[in-house]
Amino acid sequence: MHCLICRSLELAFESQRSHYLEASAQACNKITPRLAAYWNVEMERARSDMDEHRAVCVFYASSTLTPAFPHHQFAPKTAQVIDAVVSAA
């Protein structure tokens, strides 16, 4: 991926996610559920920002597209292509 904004948003999401996982792992404290809920909201906000940017990012769209291959019916036969090249030379 070549987009710096995408990378920045991914790092922000990973940071919020790690905060959330750390807070949710500490279940022995009374404040922890509220803290975990706060970090969950922040994590989802970061994910939403990342998804909104990816919807319009040209670099992200081009990196996620699969290359198009012709249907086997329309693809040239390897032997026919080789024969055509040899006969043309």
Secondary structure, 3 states (H helix, E strand, C coil): CCCHHHHHHHHHHHHHHHHHHHHHHCCCCCCHHHHHHHHHHHHHHHHHHHHHHHHHCHHHHHHHCCCCCCCCCCCCCHHHHHHHHHHHC
